[in-house]
Amino acid sequence: MLLMTKTHHTHGDDENGLQSEVGNFQSGVAAGGVPKSPYTGVCQFLPTTQKIIQFSEGRLPKPGEKIVYCAGAFDLFHVGYVDFLEKVSKLGEFVIVGLHTDQVVNRYKGGNYPIMNLHERVLSVLACRYVAEVVIGAPYKIDASLLDHFKVDIVCHGTTSIMADVDGADPYEEPKKRGIFKIVRSGNDLTTAKIVQRIIKHRLEFEERNKKKEAKELRVIEALERRRSQSVEDA
């Protein structure tokens, strides 16, 4: 996360390379056969149904309950998301969150997002008390089939801008036609981007502080060396 490397969330062609890297890490050997520290390296998250069950609320909507749907990245799940979902939960009794795939999130957020992969984001959102169900890899465009399948009564979105779908269409066109679309204001301006900026800022401050500390230590070492040399000459 600190490095925000460009390929940390990619799959497909890079998957074999990642598997190889994980294998090397587990065997204690880096690329090229060079011995590697057993305390640092790549660790692959392995999702299982049991992990999901442990985090899931595990219930179905009861008859008469109002079903609320919202979708997004929910990356680096933070208090801003919690406040948003709390407000969403007041609009109905059963909250469904649709989580977009890593590739979709990267398309509309750009850069090196998402920081967390889809499986990690699923568990983070499921752990929220206001969420009853999660749609894993939800479509970006909310169409009639999705609304009918989950019997959605209200579709919510935060105050962030909405990027058009790949075909240029409004992803919330169908909910707006049905009159069930609603903008929800969380009252919290914390975002994933702000957290990333804060981390990078602190990292730069840390590096600058360490450079100054290192320069100071080098001056002390040089002074001690000069004193030792002078003592040898005097002797």
C-alpha positions in Angstrom: 0.0 0.0 0.0 2.8 2.4 0.9 4.5 1.9 -2.5 1.2 1.9 -4.5 2.9 -0.2 -7.2 1.2 -0.2 -10.5 0.7 -4.0 -10.7 -0.3 -4.7 -7.1 -3.9 -5.2 -8.1 -3.6 -6.7 -11.6 -4.5 -10.2 -12.5 -4.5 -12.4 -15.6 -1.1 -12.3 -17.4 0.7 -11.3 -14.3 -0.9 -14.1 -12.2 1.8 -16.7 -13.0 4.5 -14.2 -12.1 2.9 -13.5 -8.8 2.5 -17.2 -8.0 6.2 -17.7 -8.8 7.1 -14.8 -6.5 5.0 -16.2 -3.7 6.6 -19.6 -4.2 10.1 -18.0 -4.0 9.1 -16.2 -0.9 7.9 -19.4 0.8 11.1 -21.2 -0.1 13.3 -18.4 1.1 14.9 -17.8 -2.3 14.5 -14.6 -4.3 14.5 -14.3 -8.1 17.8 -15.4 -9.5 18.5 -17.9 -6.7 19.7 -15.2 -4.2 18.9 -16.0 -0.6 16.1 -13.9 0.8 15.1 -12.8 4.3 12.4 -15.0 5.9 10.8 -11.9 7.5 10.0 -9.9 4.4 8.4 -10.6 1.0 5.2 -11.1 -0.8 2.2 -12.7 0.9 -0.8 -13.7 -1.2 -4.3 -13.4 0.2 -6.1 -16.7 -0.2 -9.9 -16.2 0.0 -12.1 -19.0 1.1 -15.9 -19.4 1.6 -15.2 -20.0 5.3 -13.6 -16.5 5.6 -16.6 -14.9 3.9 -19.1 -16.8 6.1 -17.2 -15.6 9.3 -17.7 -12.0 8.2 -21.2 -12.3 6.7 -24.4 -11.5 8.6 -25.9 -14.6 7.0 -29.6 -13.6 6.7 -32.1 -12.9 4.0 -34.4 -9.9 3.8 -37.6 -10.4 5.6 -41.0 -9.8 4.0 -41.8 -6.1 4.0 -38.2 -5.0 4.6 -37.1 -2.1 2.5 -33.9 -3.1 0.5 -31.3 -0.4 -0.2 -28.5 -0.8 -2.7 -25.3 1.1 -3.1 -22.2 0.3 -5.1 -18.6 1.5 -5.2 -14.9 0.6 -4.5 -15.0 1.0 -0.7 -11.2 0.9 -0.8 -9.2 1.2 2.5 -12.5 0.9 4.3 -12.5 3.9 6.7 -14.8 6.0 8.9 -16.0 8.0 6.0 -17.5 4.8 4.5 -19.0 3.8 7.9 -20.7 7.2 8.2 -22.1 6.9 4.7 -23.4 3.3 5.3 -24.9 4.4 8.6 -26.9 7.1 6.8 -27.9 4.5 4.1 -29.1 2.0 6.7 -31.6 4.6 7.9 -33.4 4.5 4.5 -34.2 0.8 4.8 -33.8 -2.4 6.8 -31.6 -4.5 4.4 -28.5 -2.9 2.9 -26.8 -4.5 -0.1 -23.4 -3.2 -1.1 -22.1 -3.8 -4.7 -18.3 -4.0 -4.9 -16.8 -3.3 -8.3 -13.9 -5.4 -9.6 -10.3 -4.2 -9.3 -10.2 -3.5 -13.1 -13.4 -1.4 -13.0 -12.3 0.6 -10.0 -9.0 1.3 -11.7 -10.9 2.5 -14.8 -12.8 5.2 -12.9 -10.3 6.1 -10.2 -7.2 5.7 -12.2 -3.6 5.8 -10.8 -2.8 2.6 -8.8 -6.2 2.1 -7.3 -7.6 0.1 -5.7 -5.1 -0.3 -2.9 -6.9 -3.4 -1.6 -8.0 -6.2 -3.9 -11.6 -7.3 -4.3 -11.4 -10.1 -1.8 -10.0 -7.8 0.9 -12.6 -5.2 0.2 -15.4 -7.8 0.5 -14.3 -8.8 4.0 -13.9 -5.2 5.1 -17.4 -4.2 4.0 -19.0 -7.4 5.3 -17.5 -6.6 8.7 -19.6 -3.4 8.8 -22.6 -3.7 11.1 -24.8 -1.7 8.7 -24.3 -4.1 5.7 -26.4 -7.2 5.3 -25.1 -8.5 1.9 -22.3 -7.8 -0.6 -22.4 -8.4 -4.3 -18.9 -9.5 -5.3 -17.8 -8.0 -8.6 -21.0 -6.0 -9.1 -21.6 -4.5 -12.5 -20.8 -0.8 -12.8 -24.1 -0.1 -14.6 -27.1 -0.7 -12.4 -29.6 -2.2 -14.8 -33.2 -3.5 -14.5 -32.1 -7.1 -14.0 -30.0 -6.3 -10.9 -32.8 -4.2 -9.4 -35.4 -6.8 -10.0 -33.2 -9.7 -8.9 -32.5 -8.1 -5.5 -35.9 -6.4 -5.3 -34.2 -3.1 -4.6 -36.4 -0.3 -3.3 -33.8 2.5 -3.1 -30.4 3.0 -4.8 -27.9 5.3 -3.1 -24.8 7.1 -4.0 -22.5 9.5 -2.2 -21.5 13.0 -3.1 -18.5 12.0 -5.2 -18.8 12.5 -9.0 -20.2 9.7 -11.1 -18.1 8.6 -14.1 -20.0 7.5 -17.2 -19.9 3.8 -18.2 -17.6 2.6 -21.0 -20.4 3.3 -23.5 -20.9 6.8 -22.2 -24.2 6.0 -20.5 -25.1 7.1 -17.0 -24.7 4.0 -14.7 -27.6 5.1 -12.6 -30.0 5.7 -15.5 -32.4 2.9 -14.6 -32.7 3.8 -10.9 -33.3 7.4 -11.9 -36.1 6.3 -14.4 -37.8 4.4 -11.6 -37.5 7.3 -9.2 -35.6 5.3 -6.6 -32.2 7.0 -6.9 -31.0 9.1 -3.9 -27.8 11.0 -3.1 -26.7 10.4 0.5 -24.4 12.9 2.3 -22.3 11.2 4.9 -21.2 14.4 6.7 -17.7 13.1 6.6 -15.1 14.4 4.1 -12.6 11.7 4.6 -11.7 9.8 1.4 -9.3 7.1 0.4 -7.3 9.6 -1.6 -6.8 11.8 1.5 -5.5 8.8 3.4 -3.1 8.0 0.7 -1.9 11.6 0.5 -1.4 11.6 4.3 0.6 8.4 4.2 2.8 9.7 1.4 3.3 13.1 3.2 4.3 11.3 6.4 6.6 9.0 4.5 8.4 12.0 2.9 8.7 13.6 6.3 10.1 10.4 7.7 12.7 10.1 4.9 13.7 13.8 5.3 14.1 13.4 9.1 16.2 10.3 8.6 18.5 12.0 6.0 19.2 14.8 8.5 19.8 12.3 11.3 22.1 10.3 9.0 24.1 13.4 8.1 24.4 14.3 11.7 25.7 10.9 12.6 28.2 11.0 9.8 29.6 14.3 11.1 30.0 12.8 14.5 31.7 9.7 13.1 34.1 11.9 11.1 34.9 14.0 14.1 35.7 10.9 16.2 37.9 9.6 13.4 39.8 12.9 13.3 40.2 12.9 17.0 41.5 9.3 17.0 43.9 10.1 14.2 45.2 13.2 16.0 45.7 11.1 19.2 47.8 8.5 17.2 49.9 11.3 15.7 50.5 12.9 19.1 51.5 9.6 20.6 
